[in-house]
Amino acid sequence: MKVSSWAHAIVVTLGISAALLLAAMACTNAFSANDSPAGQMPDVLMWIDVRHPDAHWVSITYPKVVTRDVAESYLGKLLTETGWSATNVSITNESVQESGENPMTAVEFMTSAAVQPYSGLLPIEPIVKAFRDLKNIEIQYLVPPTFYFQGLGDYENEYVKIVLNHGNNAYRYAIRVKNSEFDTLGLPSPNVGEPSAENSGRWGRISGLVVRGLIVMLALMVATLAYIITSRFTGKGR
Protein backbone atom coordinates (compact mmCIF):
# COMPACT_ATOMS: atom_id res chain seq x y z
CA MET A 1 0.00 0.00 0.00
CA LYS A 2 1.31 3.48 -0.88
CA VAL A 3 1.91 6.10 1.79
CA SER A 4 -0.73 8.30 0.20
CA SER A 5 -3.37 5.62 0.79
CA TRP A 6 -2.46 5.41 4.46
CA ALA A 7 -2.62 9.20 4.69
CA HIS A 8 -5.97 9.23 2.93
CA ALA A 9 -7.42 6.69 5.35
CA ILE A 10 -6.16 8.61 8.37
CA VAL A 11 -7.57 11.88 7.04
CA VAL A 12 -10.95 10.23 6.43
CA THR A 13 -11.00 8.85 9.98
CA LEU A 14 -10.05 12.20 11.52
CA GLY A 15 -12.60 14.00 9.37
CA ILE A 16 -15.41 11.72 10.52
CA SER A 17 -14.39 12.12 14.16
CA ALA A 18 -14.24 15.91 13.82
CA ALA A 19 -17.68 15.99 12.20
CA LEU A 20 -19.15 13.98 15.07
CA LEU A 21 -17.51 16.26 17.62
CA LEU A 22 -18.84 19.40 15.91
CA ALA A 23 -22.32 17.89 15.77
CA ALA A 24 -22.21 17.22 19.51
CA MET A 25 -21.01 20.75 20.24
CA ALA A 26 -23.78 22.20 18.08
CA CYS A 27 -26.35 20.71 20.46
CA THR A 28 -25.37 23.27 23.12
CA ASN A 29 -27.86 26.14 23.17
CA ALA A 30 -26.83 29.80 23.19
CA PHE A 31 -28.82 32.33 25.16
CA SER A 32 -29.23 36.06 24.63
CA ALA A 33 -29.37 38.92 27.11
CA ASN A 34 -33.02 39.46 26.21
CA ASP A 35 -33.89 36.30 28.19
CA SER A 36 -32.83 37.87 31.50
CA PRO A 37 -35.58 38.94 33.92
CA ALA A 38 -34.66 42.58 33.39
CA GLY A 39 -34.29 42.20 29.62
CA GLN A 40 -30.77 43.62 29.70
CA MET A 41 -27.15 42.56 29.87
CA PRO A 42 -26.29 40.95 33.21
CA ASP A 43 -24.00 42.75 35.63
CA VAL A 44 -21.95 39.56 35.83
CA LEU A 45 -21.94 36.43 33.70
CA MET A 46 -20.57 33.14 35.00
CA TRP A 47 -19.78 30.29 32.61
CA ILE A 48 -19.14 26.99 34.39
CA ASP A 49 -17.99 24.04 32.29
CA VAL A 50 -18.15 20.80 34.26
CA ARG A 51 -17.91 18.32 31.40
CA HIS A 52 -14.45 17.14 32.40
CA PRO A 53 -14.58 14.96 35.56
CA ASP A 54 -11.29 16.13 37.06
CA ALA A 55 -11.15 19.85 36.27
CA HIS A 56 -14.02 22.32 35.99
CA TRP A 57 -13.46 25.59 34.15
CA VAL A 58 -15.05 28.78 35.49
CA SER A 59 -15.20 32.15 33.75
CA ILE A 60 -16.55 35.36 35.32
CA THR A 61 -17.19 38.23 32.93
CA TYR A 62 -18.23 41.78 33.72
CA PRO A 63 -19.75 43.85 30.87
CA LYS A 64 -17.39 46.71 31.71
CA VAL A 65 -13.90 47.22 33.04
CA VAL A 66 -13.54 46.69 36.79
CA THR A 67 -10.35 47.18 38.76
CA ARG A 68 -8.23 44.22 39.73
CA ASP A 69 -9.06 44.84 43.39
CA VAL A 70 -12.79 44.59 42.66
CA ALA A 71 -12.34 41.43 40.56
CA GLU A 72 -10.23 39.80 43.28
CA SER A 73 -12.74 40.81 45.95
CA TYR A 74 -15.64 39.15 44.12
CA LEU A 75 -13.50 36.08 43.45
CA GLY A 76 -12.67 35.81 47.16
CA LYS A 77 -16.36 36.05 48.10
CA LEU A 78 -17.24 33.41 45.50
CA LEU A 79 -14.63 30.95 46.79
CA THR A 80 -15.73 31.54 50.38
CA GLU A 81 -19.43 31.01 49.67
CA THR A 82 -19.00 27.99 47.39
CA GLY A 83 -16.08 26.31 49.16
CA TRP A 84 -14.27 25.99 45.82
CA SER A 85 -10.51 26.19 45.47
CA ALA A 86 -9.10 28.04 42.48
CA THR A 87 -6.01 27.24 40.39
CA ASN A 88 -4.62 28.83 37.23
CA VAL A 89 -6.35 32.11 38.03
CA SER A 90 -6.27 34.69 35.24
CA ILE A 91 -7.62 38.24 35.53
CA THR A 92 -7.58 40.65 32.60
CA ASN A 93 -5.73 43.84 33.42
CA GLU A 94 -6.89 47.39 32.75
CA SER A 95 -5.03 47.53 29.43
CA VAL A 96 -8.25 46.05 28.03
CA GLN A 97 -9.48 49.64 27.95
CA GLU A 98 -7.29 50.14 24.88
CA SER A 99 -8.93 47.26 22.98
CA GLY A 100 -11.85 49.23 21.51
CA GLU A 101 -15.59 49.30 22.10
CA ASN A 102 -17.30 47.61 25.04
CA PRO A 103 -14.19 46.61 27.00
CA MET A 104 -14.78 43.92 29.63
CA THR A 105 -12.97 42.36 32.54
CA ALA A 106 -12.82 38.59 32.81
CA VAL A 107 -11.66 36.24 35.55
CA GLU A 108 -10.92 32.61 34.72
CA PHE A 109 -9.84 29.72 36.90
CA MET A 110 -9.96 25.96 37.32
CA THR A 111 -11.54 24.08 40.21
CA SER A 112 -12.08 20.41 40.91
CA ALA A 113 -15.52 20.46 42.49
CA ALA A 114 -17.84 23.10 41.04
CA VAL A 115 -20.58 20.46 40.67
CA GLN A 116 -20.99 16.98 42.11
CA PRO A 117 -21.81 15.06 38.91
CA TYR A 118 -24.05 12.43 40.51
CA SER A 119 -26.11 14.83 42.63
CA GLY A 120 -28.05 16.36 39.74
CA LEU A 121 -27.71 19.75 41.48
CA LEU A 122 -26.28 23.03 40.19
CA PRO A 123 -25.13 25.56 42.82
CA ILE A 124 -27.17 28.77 42.79
CA GLU A 125 -27.44 30.31 46.26
CA PRO A 126 -23.70 30.51 47.04
CA ILE A 127 -23.10 32.36 43.78
CA VAL A 128 -25.96 34.78 44.42
CA LYS A 129 -24.59 35.48 47.89
CA ALA A 130 -21.16 36.30 46.44
CA PHE A 131 -22.62 38.79 43.95
CA ARG A 132 -25.61 39.97 45.99
CA ASP A 133 -24.83 43.67 45.46
CA LEU A 134 -25.29 43.25 41.68
CA LYS A 135 -28.84 43.41 40.30
CA ASN A 136 -28.62 40.96 37.39
CA ILE A 137 -26.62 37.74 37.57
CA GLU A 138 -26.41 35.13 34.87
CA ILE A 139 -25.04 31.62 35.43
CA GLN A 140 -24.52 29.20 32.56
CA TYR A 141 -23.64 25.59 33.25
CA LEU A 142 -22.35 23.22 30.61
CA VAL A 143 -22.74 19.63 31.84
CA PRO A 144 -21.88 16.16 30.49
CA PRO A 145 -24.57 14.15 28.66
CA THR A 146 -24.87 11.75 31.61
CA PHE A 147 -25.89 14.50 34.03
CA TYR A 148 -29.52 14.10 35.13
CA PHE A 149 -30.83 17.40 36.40
CA GLN A 150 -32.67 17.56 39.75
CA GLY A 151 -32.00 21.18 40.59
CA LEU A 152 -33.95 24.39 40.94
CA GLY A 153 -36.33 25.61 38.25
CA ASP A 154 -38.08 28.98 37.94
CA TYR A 155 -38.54 30.58 41.33
CA GLU A 156 -39.39 33.95 42.87
CA ASN A 157 -39.62 35.31 46.39
CA GLU A 158 -39.05 38.68 48.09
CA TYR A 159 -35.29 38.47 47.50
CA VAL A 160 -34.78 37.08 44.00
CA LYS A 161 -36.43 36.17 40.73
CA ILE A 162 -34.84 33.16 39.05
CA VAL A 163 -35.58 32.04 35.49
CA LEU A 164 -34.19 28.76 34.14
CA ASN A 165 -33.67 28.14 30.44
CA HIS A 166 -32.09 24.88 29.36
CA GLY A 167 -31.20 22.88 26.28
CA ASN A 168 -29.01 19.92 25.49
CA ASN A 169 -26.30 19.78 28.18
CA ALA A 170 -26.71 23.50 28.99
CA TYR A 171 -28.52 25.16 31.89
CA ARG A 172 -28.81 28.94 32.11
CA TYR A 173 -30.04 30.79 35.18
CA ALA A 174 -31.01 34.46 34.82
CA ILE A 175 -31.28 35.94 38.31
CA ARG A 176 -32.54 39.34 39.39
CA VAL A 177 -31.68 40.36 42.95
CA LYS A 178 -34.71 42.24 44.31
CA ASN A 179 -33.46 42.65 47.88
CA SER A 180 -29.86 41.95 48.91
CA GLU A 181 -30.62 42.05 52.65
CA PHE A 182 -30.83 38.31 53.26
CA ASP A 183 -29.01 35.68 55.26
CA THR A 184 -30.43 32.85 53.19
CA LEU A 185 -32.56 32.90 50.06
CA GLY A 186 -34.93 30.22 51.30
CA LEU A 187 -34.77 28.34 48.01
CA PRO A 188 -36.88 25.16 47.90
CA SER A 189 -34.94 21.99 48.60
CA PRO A 190 -34.75 19.74 45.53
CA ASN A 191 -35.35 16.03 45.74
CA VAL A 192 -31.87 14.58 46.10
CA GLY A 193 -32.89 11.04 46.96
CA GLU A 194 -33.35 8.22 44.49
CA PRO A 195 -33.86 9.38 40.89
CA SER A 196 -37.50 9.72 39.96
CA ALA A 197 -39.09 7.50 37.33
CA GLU A 198 -38.80 10.39 34.89
CA ASN A 199 -35.10 10.85 35.61
CA SER A 200 -34.50 7.10 35.53
CA GLY A 201 -36.11 6.91 32.12
CA ARG A 202 -34.15 9.92 30.99
CA TRP A 203 -30.93 8.33 32.27
CA GLY A 204 -31.78 5.18 30.34
CA ARG A 205 -32.39 7.15 27.15
CA ILE A 206 -29.12 9.02 27.57
CA SER A 207 -27.23 5.79 28.22
CA GLY A 208 -28.80 4.26 25.13
CA LEU A 209 -27.72 7.23 23.01
CA VAL A 210 -24.19 7.02 24.37
CA VAL A 211 -23.99 3.28 23.65
CA ARG A 212 -25.33 3.76 20.12
CA GLY A 213 -22.82 6.55 19.55
CA LEU A 214 -19.97 4.32 20.69
CA ILE A 215 -21.19 1.54 18.40
CA VAL A 216 -21.21 3.94 15.44
CA MET A 217 -17.69 5.13 16.27
CA LEU A 218 -16.49 1.53 16.62
CA ALA A 219 -18.09 0.61 13.30
CA LEU A 220 -16.35 3.52 11.59
CA MET A 221 -13.01 2.52 13.07
CA VAL A 222 -13.47 -1.11 12.02
CA ALA A 223 -14.49 -0.07 8.51
CA THR A 224 -11.44 2.18 8.22
CA LEU A 225 -9.14 -0.56 9.49
CA ALA A 226 -10.66 -3.04 7.05
CA TYR A 227 -10.09 -0.55 4.21
CA ILE A 228 -6.45 -0.12 5.19
CA ILE A 229 -5.79 -3.86 5.48
CA THR A 230 -7.65 -4.68 2.26
CA SER A 231 -5.83 -1.97 0.33
CA ARG A 232 -2.50 -3.14 1.65
CA PHE A 233 -2.95 -6.76 0.65
CA THR A 234 -4.50 -5.79 -2.67
CA GLY A 235 -1.43 -3.69 -3.39
CA LYS A 236 0.88 -6.56 -2.54
CA GLY A 237 -1.03 -8.93 -4.82
CA ARG A 238 -0.49 -6.70 -7.87
N, C-alpha and C positions, 0 to 999 in steps of 0.2 A: 504493500500500500504506500502511495506517495505521501510526503509530508503534508502537502496541500489538502489531502483528503482528511487526514487527522485534524488539521486546523479547522477545516470546514465542519467536521462533526462537533468539535469543541465549541465553535462559535454558535452552532445551532442549539446545543444544549444550554449554553449561557443565555442565549436570546430567549429561549422558552422560560428559563428560570426567572429572568428579569421581567418578562411579560406577566408572569404569575405574581411576582412581588408587587409590580405597579398596580395590578388589578386589586390586590388586597389593600394596598394603601389608598386606593381610590374610594374604598368603602367608608373611609373616615369622613364624617360630615364637617363642614365648615359653618361657623355661625357668625352673624353680623352684629354690629353694635345696636341695630334697631330692635333686636330681640330683648335687650335689657329692660328691666322694669321702668327705668326712666327714659328709655328711648334714646340714649346718648352713649358716648364712649365711656367705658368704666374708668374710675380713678386709678384702679390697679387691675391688671390682668395676670392671673397665674395659670401657667401651663404645666401640668404634671403628667409626665410620661412614665407609666409604671409597667410597661410591657416587658422589660427585662427583669428577670427574677432577682438578680443580685444588685442592681444599681438603678435607682429611679432618678430621672432627670427633672429638675424643677427650674422654671423660668418665671421671674417676676418682672413685669414691664409696666412702667408708668408712662402715660401719654404726654409727658413733658419732661424736661430736665429737672431732676432733683439732686441736691448735693450728696456727696458721698456719705456725709454724716447721717443724713436722713435715710438713705438707702440702707446703711448699716444698722440704724436704729430699728427700722421695720424688720430687717432680717433677724435681728436679735429677738424681737418680740415673737416672730413667727416660730423660731426654733424653741423658744421657751414654752409657748402655748402647745405646740405639736409634740414636743419631745424628740424632734428629729435632730440628727447630727449632720453637719454640712461639710463636704469636701470639695475641692476644686472650685472654690468660690471665685466668681468673676463679676466685677461691677464696672460698668462703663464709666469712664471719667467725663469731666465736663467739656472735653474737647469735642464731644458730640455736637455741641452748639455750632460748630463750624461746618457741620455736614449738610446743611440746607434746611428745607422746610420741615416742620413738625418733628423736631429733635426729641428723642426719648431716652430715658435711662432704663437700663435692664440689669437685672441681677440673675445670675445663673449658678447653680450648684448641683452636686450629686448627693443623694442620701440613700440609705439602704432599706428604709422602712416607711416610706410615705403612705403606703397602703398595705394592709395584710391581705394577700390575694385570695385566701379562702374564706374571708369574713363576709364578702359581698358589700362591704361598707366603704364609703368615700368620706374622708374627714371634711367637715364643713365648719362646725362651731369654733374649733381652735384657730382656723384661718380668719374667721370673722372677728374674733377677739383681737387678733394681732393687728388688724386693719380697721378697727371699729371707728376711728375718727375720719374715715373716708366714706362718702355717701354710697358710691356704686362700686361693687366688687364683682369681678367675674373670675370663676374658677373653671378650668377645662381639664378634664381627666381623659387620658388616653390609656385604655386598659387592654389586656390580652383577650383573645377570643374566648378563653375558658372562664373568664370572670362572670359570675352570675350575680347580678345586682340585687341588693336587698336594702339599699339605702334610702335616704330621704327624697321625697318628691316635692311637688309644689307645696309651699307652706307660708303662712303669714300670721304674725301676731303683733303686739304693740311695739316690738323692737325691730323686726326685719320683715321684708317680703322676699321670698325665695322662689325663683322660677327655674324649673329643670327642663332642659331640652336635650334629647339624646338621640344618637343614631348608632350605626354599627361601631362598637368598640370606643365610642366617644360619649362623654357625659359633660354637659355644660351647665353650670349653675350661675345665674344672674341674680345678684343679691343687692337689695337696696336697704341700707341701714336707716331706719326711721328714728330710732332713739338709741344713742350709744351708752346710755346710763344703765348698764345691766351687769349683773354678776354671772348669770347664765342665761342663755337664750330660751331655755325651756323647750327645746326641740323634741318632738315625739320620738320615743325609742323605737327603732326598727326591730323587726323580728329577726334575731340572730341565732335562733335555734336551728332545728333541722330544716333543710330546704323545703319549701312548699311544693305541692304537686306541680304547680305551674313552673317553678324554678327547676324542679327535677326533670320535667319534660323538656324545658329549654336547654338544660345541661346535656340531656341525651341528644337533642338535635344538634347542638354545637359539637359534641363528641363525634356524632356521625359525619358531620361536615368535615371535621379535621381528618378523620380516618379516610374518607373518600378523597380528600385532597392529597393525603400521603400516598394513597394507592395510585392516583393519577401521576404524581411525581415519580413513583417507583416504576410505573409503566413506561414513562418517557425515558427514564434512565436505562431501563432494560432494552427498549427499542433502539436507543442510541448506541448502546454497547453491541447489540446484535448487528447493527449497521457497520460499526467499525470492524468487528471480527469478520463478518461476511466479505466486506470490501478487501480486507487484508488477504484472506485466503483466495478470493477471486483473482486478486492481483498476482499472487504467487503461482496460480494455475495457468496464467497466460504465458 
